[in-house]
Amino acid sequence: MQNPFPDGKGSCYKWTERGIVPMMTRKELYDGVWISTVRGFAEEQDLNYARLLQILKEQDIPKPDRRALFRIRQGEDGRQMNHRPALEGDPDAPVRLPHRRPPKAIEAGTGHDMSARLAPDLSSLGRDRDVSYSLELARTEDLIRKARDYEDAASIRRLIKGVRKRLETGDLEHPERFAEWAAWASEKAAWLDPAEARCDELLGRRHDPILAPKEKRPRERS
């Protein structure tokens, strides 16, 4: 039997005795995300984006920073950027990819659909497990973002208290503007604080009510 994906989009599938297994070397994955960005590469190869991010972290594969992302989106080849971090470790080590669904493989010379003969790790059960992992990872990342916003809101409130102390001691320039500024800063802290989840007149709502049932939550605004 021959590899049904000799080149092109399906080149990340490896033909083995067990069937088609989605794999790439660390170097191929490294170059891929620096050519297309992580999200672009995930879309091109039909990969689970959240799981791909986790794999890059586990494999210690550098991904483009914000500056590189901007330049790649402008058409530059990320592989040629001077500030691209070097890939440490074995570049030829295999990495299993988190595909959202298995390919529809055709046995060479027969025309028979081989989807049912794929390895068990590409079954619908594996995809369901991948979806559950992705949802749980997204929920955890959202919790971390809320915790950081909570700390930032607390920092804003400490700043307001610090400025008020300087006002009380008379060591503050333009004291007549304090009341307006403090009210504005307090509103932003309430908007940022997930425990309050205040809706801002201009910025809208950053966080939904923190204990709202999932099925009733409106889409978050970032």
Secondary structure, DSSP 8 states (H G I E B T S, - for coil): ---S-SSGGGGGEEEETTEEEEEEEHHHHHHHHHHH-HHHHHHHHTB-HHHHHHHHHHTT-----HHHHHHHHTT--GGG-TT-----S-TT-EEE--BSS----B-TTT--B-GGGS-GGGSHHHHHHHHHHHHHHHHHHHHHHHHHHHHHHHHHHHHHHHHHHHHHTT--SSGGGHHHHHHHHHHHHHHH-TTT--EETTTEESS--TT--GGG------
